[in-house]
Amino acid sequence: MKKRSNPKKHTVTANVQILDLTKAGSSIEFKIYANKKRIGTIVIGRGSLTWRGGRRQLEETFSWSDFAKLMDERAYGE
């Protein structure tokens, strides 16, 4: 059997609050790990996306329109 040349670095776990994201207060939470250390948490809800860095107390919330603008700027320099 062939050995992996680069071992898996990132893992993601998900926590689903409610299966129907169309209802207010429902969300999906993703915890992101690199080398078994949590580097951040993303909470995706109906109205926004929230990011909290690994060991940080404060979080940053983006509306979907603001998030799309941020990604367009990052990806396309717009």
Number of C-alpha atoms within 10 A of each C-alpha: 3 4 6 7 6 6 8 9 9 13 13 13 10 13 11 14 13 13 10 11 16 12 11 11 11 17 22 17 19 17 18 19 17 13 11 10 12 16 16 18 21 19 19 20 20 16 16 15 19 16 17 17 16 14 11 9 7 9 12 10 17 15 14 15 11 13 15 12 13 15 13 12 11 10 9 8 8 9
